[in-house]
Amino acid sequence: MADRSQTSAPQPSPPWHERVSTPWQLPWPEGTVARYWTVAGATVDITGSGRETNYQCTGCPYGSSGWHEDIAHERAQAHAETCRALPRPAVNG
């Protein structure tokens, strides 16, 4: 019987290390430090840092400012998990 202890196949990297790209993925607005994707395809954008962190949904009016960074991320993620508003279209002008 062959010794297989020294001949192992390379292991694939876990999927969470792969970059996800979609055909409709647009560049992040300036100042955006994180984004949460909603169930309908809009995003909840995080801006700022520390105690002046803000979040704003791009599909509905939900958002707030002046939060501690951890709380802003928690609220943005929770909203993204349930928001069904479609992304607002870009304004050409």
All heavy atoms as an XYZ file, in Angstrom:
717
protein
N       0.848     -1.171      0.000
C       0.000      0.000      0.000
C       0.898      1.240      0.000
O       1.873      1.312      0.726
C      -0.908     -0.026      1.229
C      -1.875      1.107      1.267
S      -3.112      0.830      2.537
C      -4.526      0.702      1.498
N       0.551      2.246     -0.791
C       1.371      3.453     -0.940
C       1.189      4.377      0.251
O       0.102      4.478      0.823
C       1.005      4.170     -2.218
N       2.271      5.078      0.598
C       2.229      6.068      1.674
C       1.702      7.385      1.108
O       2.331      8.017      0.286
C       3.632      6.258      2.249
C       3.662      7.275      3.377
O       2.567      7.643      3.873
O       4.765      7.690      3.753
N       0.516      7.828      1.547
C      -0.105      9.042      1.021
C       0.114     10.260      1.918
O      -0.412     11.320      1.667
C      -1.595      8.826      0.838
C      -1.886      7.774     -0.191
C      -3.352      7.595     -0.340
N      -3.607      6.486     -1.242
C      -4.482      6.503     -2.190
N      -5.215      7.568     -2.371
N      -4.651      5.461     -2.965
N       0.898     10.121      2.941
C       1.082     11.222      3.891
C       1.824     12.401      3.277
O       1.700     13.519      3.750
C       1.812     10.730      5.139
O       3.112     10.288      4.784
N       2.585     12.179      2.218
C       3.358     13.267      1.629
C       2.816     13.701      0.267
O       3.353     14.588     -0.359
C       4.815     12.845      1.489
C       5.459     12.606      2.832
C       6.898     12.154      2.689
O       7.457     12.168      1.604
N       7.496     11.758      3.796
N       1.767     13.087     -0.203
C       1.213     13.441     -1.511
C      -0.241     13.855     -1.351
O      -1.146     13.074     -1.550
C       1.310     12.258     -2.486
O       0.615     11.152     -1.910
C       2.749     11.881     -2.789
N      -0.451     15.085     -0.978
C      -1.819     15.557     -0.834
C      -2.119     16.577     -1.935
O      -1.262     17.353     -2.337
C      -2.045     16.183      0.539
O      -1.215     17.298      0.707
N      -3.326     16.528     -2.420
C      -3.757     17.461     -3.464
C      -3.928     18.853     -2.861
O      -4.248     18.994     -1.676
C      -5.069     16.980     -4.057
N      -3.684     19.887     -3.637
C      -3.890     21.240     -3.116
C      -5.349     21.452     -2.730
O      -6.242     20.991     -3.430
C      -3.485     22.156     -4.273
C      -3.357     21.291     -5.470
C      -3.264     19.876     -5.023
N      -5.558     22.118     -1.630
C      -6.896     22.371     -1.139
C      -7.434     23.669     -1.745
O      -6.726     24.669     -1.785
C      -6.889     22.482      0.392
C      -6.440     21.214      1.089
C      -7.394     20.071      0.820
O      -8.594     20.226      0.913
N      -6.842     18.912      0.465
N      -8.684     23.661     -2.220
C      -9.256     24.901     -2.750
C      -9.467     25.907     -1.626
O      -9.691     25.532     -0.478
C     -10.578     24.452     -3.358
C     -10.917     23.179     -2.664
C      -9.607     22.550     -2.272
N      -9.377     27.175     -1.952
C      -9.610     28.202     -0.934
C     -11.096     28.271     -0.627
O     -11.931     28.035     -1.495
C      -9.102     29.560     -1.416
O      -9.816     29.958     -2.561
N     -11.442     28.588      0.608
C     -12.852     28.696      0.970
C     -13.529     29.790      0.137
O     -12.900     30.777     -0.231
C     -12.808     29.089      2.448
C     -11.446     28.700      2.909
C     -10.551     28.818      1.726
N     -14.816     29.650     -0.165
C     -15.493     30.609     -1.035
C     -15.553     32.026     -0.477
O     -15.655     32.975     -1.231
C     -16.897     30.019     -1.196
C     -17.058     29.053     -0.079
C     -15.672     28.583      0.285
N     -15.466     32.202      0.836
C     -15.570     33.557      1.381
C     -14.318     34.383      1.105
O     -14.299     35.569      1.357
C     -15.893     33.539      2.868
C     -14.924     32.759      3.695
C     -13.739     33.195      4.188
C     -15.050     31.407      4.123
N     -13.113     32.206      4.887
C     -13.894     31.095      4.865
C     -16.015     30.436      3.953
C     -13.703     29.847      5.430
C     -15.805     29.205      4.517
C     -14.664     28.926      5.250
N     -13.273     33.789      0.573
C     -12.080     34.535      0.198
C     -12.115     34.993     -1.256
O     -11.252     35.718     -1.698
C     -10.824     33.693      0.431
C     -10.540     33.452      1.872
N     -10.219     34.451      2.745
C     -10.565     32.310      2.604
C     -10.037     33.945      3.959
N     -10.248     32.646      3.898
N     -13.111     34.549     -1.996
C     -13.216     34.911     -3.394
C     -13.970     36.228     -3.542
O     -14.907     36.507     -2.816
C     -13.953     33.820     -4.168
C     -13.199     32.506     -4.185
C     -13.991     31.395     -4.849
O     -14.969     31.702     -5.549
O     -13.624     30.236     -4.648
N     -13.546     37.029     -4.492
C     -14.215     38.292     -4.765
C     -15.480     38.024     -5.569
O     -15.461     37.302     -6.542
C     -13.293     39.213     -5.543
C     -13.880     40.561     -5.767
C     -12.918     41.435     -6.541
N     -13.551     42.688     -6.779
C     -13.184     43.832     -6.247
N     -12.135     43.857     -5.473
N     -13.827     44.926     -6.488
N     -16.588     38.598     -5.139
C     -17.854     38.428     -5.834
C     -18.059     39.618     -6.746
O     -17.938     40.767     -6.328
C     -19.022     38.318     -4.826
C     -20.342     38.252     -5.548
C     -18.827     37.110     -3.929
N     -18.352     39.352     -7.992
C     -18.608     40.416     -8.947
C     -19.909     40.106     -9.668
O     -20.165     38.974    -10.037
C     -17.461     40.517     -9.950
O     -17.705     41.557    -10.847
N     -20.730     41.120     -9.828
C     -21.990     40.957    -10.530
C     -22.034     41.935    -11.694
O     -21.353     42.965    -11.664
C     -23.172     41.239     -9.578
O     -23.081     42.591     -9.134
C     -23.171     40.306     -8.391
N     -22.831     41.661    -12.708
C     -22.876     42.557    -13.861
C     -23.398     43.945    -13.514
O     -23.134     44.896    -14.220
C     -23.813     41.859    -14.837
C     -24.224     40.586    -14.232
C     -23.641     40.488    -12.862
N     -24.147     44.083    -12.443
C     -24.712     45.378    -12.097
C     -23.971     46.050    -10.934
O     -24.398     47.063    -10.425
C     -26.192     45.241    -11.768
C     -26.463     44.304    -10.631
C     -26.495     44.614     -9.310
C     -26.718     42.910    -10.706
N     -26.746     43.502     -8.556
C     -26.889     42.436     -9.392
C     -26.816     42.001    -11.757
C     -27.157     41.099     -9.112
C     -27.085     40.675    -11.463
C     -27.258     40.250    -10.157
N     -22.861     45.506    -10.513
C     -22.097     46.079     -9.407
C     -21.444     47.379     -9.855
O     -20.692     47.419    -10.819
C     -21.038     45.082     -8.944
C     -20.298     45.534     -7.711
C     -19.316     44.467     -7.252
O     -18.808     43.699     -8.048
N     -19.059     44.438     -5.977
N     -21.764     48.455     -9.187
C     -21.237     49.771     -9.515
C     -20.168     50.175     -8.509
O     -20.148     49.678     -7.385
C     -22.372     50.803     -9.496
C     -23.516     50.532    -10.476
C     -24.643     51.519    -10.239
C     -23.027     50.598    -11.904
N     -19.303     51.106     -8.875
C     -18.317     51.597     -7.909
C     -19.020     52.200     -6.689
O     -20.098     52.778     -6.804
C     -17.566     52.675     -8.685
C     -17.857     52.420    -10.116
C     -19.190     51.748    -10.173
N     -18.382     52.049     -5.553
C     -18.951     52.610     -4.334
C     -18.875     54.131     -4.367
O     -17.886     54.699     -4.845
C     -18.191     52.111     -3.120
C     -18.418     50.663     -2.799
C     -19.054     49.735     -3.557
C     -17.993     50.004     -1.622
N     -19.052     48.524     -2.923
C     -18.404     48.661     -1.730
C     -17.298     50.401     -0.502
C     -18.157     47.728     -0.738
C     -17.044     49.470      0.487
C     -17.481     48.149      0.368
N     -19.886     54.806     -3.817
C     -19.809     56.270     -3.720
C     -18.627     56.684     -2.841
O     -18.218     55.957     -1.929
C     -21.125     56.649     -3.046
C     -22.034     55.481     -3.272
C     -21.147     54.279     -3.331
N     -18.099     57.845     -3.112
C     -16.964     58.352     -2.337
C     -17.336     58.428     -0.861
O     -18.425     58.856     -0.501
C     -16.575     59.745     -2.834
C     -15.298     60.243     -2.213
C     -14.807     61.528     -2.856
O     -15.138     61.779     -4.020
O     -14.095     62.259     -2.150
N     -16.430     57.976     -0.018
C     -16.642     58.004      1.434
C     -17.304     56.759      1.990
O     -17.385     56.581      3.201
N     -17.796     55.870      1.130
C     -18.436     54.642      1.591
C     -17.355     53.657      2.032
O     -16.436     53.374      1.290
C     -19.297     54.020      0.474
O     -20.300     54.964      0.096
C     -19.964     52.740      0.932
N     -17.485     53.170      3.274
C     -16.477     52.254      3.815
C     -16.977     50.811      3.884
O     -16.185     49.892      4.052
C     -15.989     52.722      5.211
C     -15.275     54.055      5.101
C     -17.139     52.791      6.207
N     -18.292     50.605      3.766
C     -18.865     49.258      3.779
C     -20.241     49.324      3.131
O     -20.878     50.382      3.105
C     -18.980     48.721      5.197
N     -20.665     48.176      2.606
C     -21.991     48.080      1.991
C     -22.630     46.767      2.381
O     -21.972     45.730      2.433
C     -21.885     48.101      0.467
C     -21.703     49.452     -0.109
C     -21.895     49.429     -1.597
N     -22.662     50.618     -1.940
C     -22.891     51.025     -3.160
N     -22.443     50.340     -4.185
N     -23.579     52.115     -3.375
N     -23.936     46.816      2.634
C     -24.721     45.611      2.880
C     -25.745     45.519      1.767
O     -26.458     46.478      1.486
C     -25.403     45.681      4.251
C     -24.412     45.624      5.376
C     -23.869     46.791      5.913
C     -23.990     44.407      5.883
C     -22.936     46.742      6.930
C     -23.047     44.349      6.912
C     -22.535     45.527      7.426
O     -21.614     45.465      8.431
N     -25.819     44.372      1.116
C     -26.713     44.158     -0.001
C     -28.068     43.729      0.521
O     -28.181     42.768      1.278
C     -26.119     43.073     -0.878
C     -26.618     43.032     -2.277
C     -27.514     43.873     -2.879
C     -26.247     42.093     -3.267
N     -27.702     43.507     -4.171
C     -26.945     42.423     -4.446
C     -25.394     41.010     -3.278
C     -26.808     41.693     -5.614
C     -25.252     40.293     -4.448
C     -25.955     40.635     -5.591
N     -29.134     44.432      0.113
C     -30.480     44.093      0.566
C     -31.033     42.931     -0.236
O     -30.509     42.580     -1.295
C     -31.442     45.296      0.448
O     -31.690     45.544     -0.944
C     -30.887     46.537      1.116
N     -32.125     42.361      0.228
C     -32.728     41.220     -0.451
C     -33.272     41.588     -1.826
O     -33.455     40.730     -2.675
C     -33.831     40.551      0.412
C     -33.231     39.938      1.654
C     -34.927     41.533      0.759
N     -33.514     42.865     -2.099
C     -34.042     43.307     -3.398
C     -32.960     43.898     -4.297
O     -33.241     44.348     -5.390
C     -35.150     44.331     -3.186
N     -31.713     43.923     -3.826
C     -30.624     44.388     -4.667
C     -30.164     45.800     -4.422
O     -29.239     46.272     -5.070
N     -30.782     46.515     -3.503
C     -30.287     47.839     -3.116
C     -29.119     47.619     -2.149
O     -28.746     46.482     -1.856
C     -31.399     48.651     -2.451
N     -28.535     48.680     -1.649
C     -27.480     48.544     -0.652
C     -27.759     49.473      0.516
O     -28.464     50.473      0.378
C     -26.092     48.901     -1.227
O     -26.106     50.243     -1.702
C     -25.701     47.964     -2.353
N     -27.207     49.130      1.656
C     -27.177     50.036      2.797
C     -25.710     50.411      2.945
O     -24.858     49.565      3.209
C     -27.723     49.378      4.079
C     -27.734     50.386      5.220
C     -29.120     48.811      3.851
N     -25.422     51.684      2.714
C     -24.044     52.169      2.695
C     -23.633     52.735      4.043
O     -24.400     53.458      4.686
C     -23.878     53.254      1.632
C     -24.112     52.724      0.223
O     -24.125     51.503      0.044
O     -24.272     53.554     -0.687
N     -22.416     52.419      4.445
C     -21.830     52.927      5.685
C     -20.790     53.977      5.321
O     -19.932     53.742      4.474
C     -21.125     51.799      6.473
C     -22.090     50.649      6.783
C     -20.452     52.327      7.728
C     -23.041     50.906      7.907
N     -20.873     55.128      5.974
C     -19.866     56.179      5.807
C     -19.406     56.642      7.185
O     -20.089     56.427      8.178
C     -20.430     57.386      5.025
O     -21.580     57.891      5.705
C     -20.811     56.996      3.603
N     -18.242     57.278      7.220
C     -17.708     57.782      8.484
C     -17.013     56.680      9.260
O     -16.787     55.581      8.769
N     -16.688     56.984     10.516
C     -16.025     56.017     11.382
C     -16.152     56.458     12.828
O     -16.601     57.567     13.116
C     -14.543     55.873     11.000
O     -13.879     57.096     11.200
N     -15.757     55.562     13.723
C     -15.809     55.877     15.154
C     -17.213     56.200     15.617
O     -18.154     55.495     15.291
N     -17.354     57.301     16.341
C     -18.663     57.704     16.860
C     -19.464     58.552     15.875
O     -20.554     59.010     16.185
C     -18.492     58.465     18.169
C     -17.937     57.597     19.268
C     -17.974     58.317     20.607
N     -17.460     57.490     21.662
C     -18.168     56.571     22.306
N     -19.410     56.353     21.985
N     -17.610     55.872     23.262
N     -18.941     58.775     14.704
C     -19.634     59.546     13.666
C     -19.855     58.687     12.422
O     -19.539     59.083     11.305
C     -18.832     60.809     13.318
C     -18.806     61.836     14.428
C     -20.205     62.307     14.828
O     -21.059     62.512     13.935
O     -20.459     62.450     16.037
N     -20.400     57.482     12.635
C     -20.663     56.564     11.528
C     -22.122     56.682     11.120
O     -23.011     56.776     11.962
C     -20.330     55.118     11.940
O     -18.988     55.090     12.415
C     -20.469     54.160     10.792
N     -22.345     56.701      9.809
C     -23.682     56.896      9.253
C     -24.051     55.708      8.372
O     -23.186     55.031      7.841
C     -23.700     58.166      8.402
C     -23.015     59.309      9.104
O     -23.341     59.646     10.228
N     -22.035     59.896      8.453
N     -25.353     55.485      8.196
C     -25.806     54.453      7.266
C     -27.021     54.975      6.514
O     -27.799     55.760      7.038
C     -26.119     53.136      7.979
C     -27.080     53.231      9.142
C     -28.438     53.068      8.957
C     -26.610     53.480     10.430
C     -29.321     53.151     10.023
C     -27.473     53.560     11.501
C     -28.828     53.393     11.296
O     -29.699     53.483     12.346
N     -27.130     54.557      5.243
C     -28.226     55.009      4.397
C     -28.570     53.924      3.401
O     -27.701     53.410      2.707
C     -27.840     56.288      3.645
C     -28.937     56.857      2.777
C     -30.135     57.329      3.598
O     -29.957     58.080      4.566
N     -31.318     56.891      3.250
N     -29.851     53.578      3.298
C     -30.316     52.601      2.323
C     -30.483     53.305      0.978
O     -30.979     54.437      0.915
C     -31.643     51.997      2.768
S     -32.259     50.717      1.648
N     -30.075     52.640     -0.099
C     -30.222     53.226     -1.436
C     -31.547     52.830     -2.080
O     -31.815     53.209     -3.214
C     -29.065     52.795     -2.365
O     -29.093     51.365     -2.524
C     -27.723     53.234     -1.824
N     -32.380     52.096     -1.365
C     -33.671     51.690     -1.894
C     -34.842     52.375     -1.225
O     -35.875     52.606     -1.838
N     -34.690     52.729      0.038
C     -35.774     53.368      0.783
C     -35.189     54.496      1.645
O     -33.975     54.658      1.682
C     -36.499     52.327      1.649
S     -35.580     51.803      3.111
N     -36.014     55.248      2.330
C     -35.499     56.376      3.125
C     -34.771     56.000      4.416
O     -34.316     56.877      5.141
C     -36.760     57.186      3.467
C     -37.833     56.685      2.588
C     -37.463     55.292      2.204
N     -34.645     54.712      4.731
C     -34.034     54.291      5.992
C     -32.576     54.733      6.075
O     -31.790     54.532      5.158
C     -34.110     52.767      6.127
C     -33.534     52.239      7.419
C     -34.268     52.267      8.588
C     -32.255     51.707      7.460
C     -33.747     51.767      9.773
C     -31.721     51.202      8.639
C     -32.476     51.240      9.787
O     -31.947     50.753     10.952
N     -32.223     55.337      7.196
C     -30.841     55.734      7.436
C     -30.751     56.584      8.681
O     -31.758     57.051      9.221
N     -29.544     56.777      9.156
C     -29.328     57.593     10.343
C     -27.856     57.979     10.404
O     -27.018     57.413      9.705
C     -29.725     56.814     11.590
O     -29.777     57.670     12.721
N     -27.537     58.941     11.249
C     -26.150     59.401     11.364
C     -25.760     59.597     12.820
O     -26.604     59.699     13.699
C     -25.964     60.704     10.587
O     -26.814     61.700     11.100
N     -24.446     59.635     13.039
C     -23.914     59.914     14.367
C     -23.877     58.724     15.302
O     -23.949     58.894     16.520
N     -23.741     57.520     14.769
C     -23.726     56.325     15.596
C     -22.307     55.812     15.791
O     -21.423     56.087     14.999
C     -24.553     55.215     14.936
C     -25.996     55.529     14.937
C     -26.705     56.135     13.930
C     -26.918     55.311     15.989
N     -28.005     56.288     14.288
C     -28.173     55.795     15.562
C     -26.810     54.758     17.260
C     -29.307     55.724     16.361
C     -27.948     54.693     18.043
C     -29.177     55.173     17.597
N     -22.115     55.027     16.848
C     -20.844     54.323     17.010
C     -20.756     53.308     15.880
O     -21.748     52.724     15.452
C     -20.774     53.621     18.367
C     -19.418     53.053     18.652
N     -19.041     51.819     18.197
C     -18.352     53.574     19.304
C     -17.802     51.589     18.560
N     -17.357     52.640     19.234
N     -19.567     53.073     15.375
C     -19.345     52.228     14.201
C     -19.991     50.846     14.330
O     -20.642     50.372     13.395
C     -17.848     52.087     13.970
C     -17.485     51.522     12.637
C     -16.005     51.665     12.334
O     -15.281     52.394     13.039
O     -15.570     51.032     11.372
N     -19.832     50.177     15.465
C     -20.401     48.840     15.651
C     -21.922     48.850     15.541
O     -22.517     47.979     14.908
C     -19.997     48.255     17.012
C     -18.517     47.957     17.100
O     -17.860     47.875     16.043
O     -18.004     47.819     18.229
N     -22.549     49.840     16.150
C     -24.012     49.931     16.119
C     -24.489     50.228     14.702
O     -25.472     49.645     14.233
C     -24.511     50.991     17.117
C     -24.212     50.515     18.545
C     -25.999     51.266     16.923
C     -24.458     51.549     19.607
N     -23.813     51.110     13.998
C     -24.197     51.436     12.622
C     -24.137     50.191     11.739
O     -25.049     49.941     10.942
C     -23.290     52.529     12.069
N     -23.086     49.393     11.885
C     -22.971     48.168     11.096
C     -24.089     47.185     11.445
O     -24.683     46.568     10.548
C     -21.598     47.515     11.285
C     -20.524     48.161     10.484
N     -20.212     47.759      9.203
C     -19.696     49.188     10.769
C     -19.222     48.520      8.732
N     -18.890     49.391      9.673
N     -24.389     47.028     12.728
C     -25.448     46.109     13.147
C     -26.795     46.528     12.571
O     -27.541     45.700     12.048
C     -25.538     46.060     14.673
C     -24.394     45.325     15.328
C     -24.436     45.431     16.848
O     -25.440     45.927     17.409
O     -23.448     45.018     17.485
N     -27.104     47.819     12.643
C     -28.395     48.305     12.139
C     -28.472     48.225     10.621
O     -29.513     47.889     10.061
C     -28.642     49.723     12.626
C     -28.894     49.744     14.117
C     -29.235     51.097     14.612
N     -29.530     51.002     16.037
C     -30.207     51.908     16.694
N     -30.651     52.978     16.083
N     -30.433     51.753     17.973
N     -27.375     48.534      9.950
C     -27.360     48.463      8.486
C     -27.568     47.019      8.029
O     -28.339     46.756      7.101
C     -26.043     49.017      7.956
N     -26.889     46.085      8.667
C     -27.029     44.687      8.290
C     -28.442     44.183      8.568
O     -29.042     43.492      7.739
C     -26.015     43.817      9.009
C     -26.090     42.369      8.572
C     -24.987     41.515      9.151
O     -24.177     41.970      9.937
N     -24.960     40.267      8.753
N     -28.993     44.530      9.719
C     -30.348     44.095     10.061
C     -31.362     44.645      9.052
O     -32.274     43.933      8.625
C     -30.701     44.545     11.479
N     -31.188     45.891      8.640
C     -32.098     46.469      7.654
C     -31.945     45.765      6.309
O     -32.931     45.432      5.652
C     -31.844     47.976      7.499
C     -32.723     48.595      6.468
N     -34.062     48.815      6.682
C     -32.459     49.013      5.199
C     -34.594     49.353      5.590
N     -33.636     49.486      4.671
N     -30.713     45.524      5.896
C     -30.450     44.880      4.604
C     -31.079     43.488      4.534
O     -31.497     43.048      3.464
C     -28.952     44.794      4.351
N     -31.163     42.804      5.650
C     -31.729     41.460      5.677
C     -33.230     41.445      5.422
O     -33.786     40.406      5.069
C     -31.435     40.790      7.019
C     -29.973     40.456      7.210
C     -29.644     39.979      8.618
O     -30.558     39.941      9.490
O     -28.474     39.649      8.866
N     -33.910     42.594      5.560
C     -35.361     42.611      5.422
C     -35.889     43.608      4.388
O     -37.043     43.513      3.999
C     -36.028     42.942      6.775
O     -35.572     44.216      7.217
C     -35.699     41.879      7.808
N     -35.083     44.551      3.937
C     -35.556     45.597      3.026
C     -35.850     45.020      1.642
O     -34.992     44.368      1.038
C     -34.531     46.721      2.901
S     -35.085     48.065      1.812
N     -37.035     45.295      1.148
C     -37.427     44.801     -0.166
C     -37.616     45.935     -1.176
O     -38.166     45.730     -2.253
C     -38.694     43.969     -0.048
C     -38.382     42.611      0.554
C     -39.595     41.835      0.934
N     -39.314     40.474      1.335
C     -38.644     40.102      2.403
N     -38.110     40.994      3.176
N     -38.459     38.831      2.690
N     -37.153     47.106     -0.851
C     -37.232     48.234     -1.782
C     -36.201     48.045     -2.885
O     -35.058     47.685     -2.626
C     -36.979     49.546     -1.050
N     -36.610     48.276     -4.122
C     -35.699     48.177     -5.249
C     -34.736     49.345     -5.215
O     -35.064     50.427     -4.712
C     -36.468     48.178     -6.557
C     -37.369     46.963     -6.786
C     -38.217     47.160     -8.033
C     -36.538     45.706     -6.891
N     -33.544     49.168     -5.771
C     -32.603     50.285     -5.816
C     -33.197     51.449     -6.610
O     -33.861     51.241     -7.618
C     -31.385     49.707     -6.550
C     -31.553     48.233     -6.539
C     -33.011     47.950     -6.381
N     -32.978     52.655     -6.112
C     -33.446     53.826     -6.845
C     -32.581     54.004     -8.087
O     -31.357     53.809     -8.038
C     -33.358     55.070     -5.964
C     -34.438     55.061     -4.883
C     -34.310     56.248     -3.991
N     -33.548     55.786     -2.827
C     -33.187     56.547     -1.816
N     -33.445     57.815     -1.829
N     -32.536     56.043     -0.805
N     -33.182     54.373     -9.217
C     -32.373     54.545    -10.433
C     -31.453     55.757    -10.331
O     -31.743     56.721     -9.613
C     -33.425     54.749    -11.527
C     -34.661     55.188    -10.807
C     -34.577     54.619     -9.423
N     -30.345     55.683    -11.069
C     -29.431     56.811    -11.118
C     -30.097     57.965    -11.870
O     -30.852     57.754    -12.819
C     -28.135     56.405    -11.818
N     -29.809     59.167    -11.448
C     -30.364     60.350    -12.098
C     -29.354     60.855    -13.117
O     -28.199     61.122    -12.779
C     -30.675     61.452    -11.058
C     -31.183     62.697    -11.746
C     -31.681     60.931    -10.044
N     -29.762     60.932    -14.353
C     -28.905     61.462    -15.410
C     -29.224     62.934    -15.589
O     -30.372     63.315    -15.680
C     -29.111     60.712    -16.720
C     -28.695     59.274    -16.623
O     -27.758     58.951    -15.893
N     -29.386     58.394    -17.326
N     -28.211     63.737    -15.668
C     -28.521     65.139    -15.824
C     -27.367     65.903    -16.150
O     -26.825     66.686    -16.571
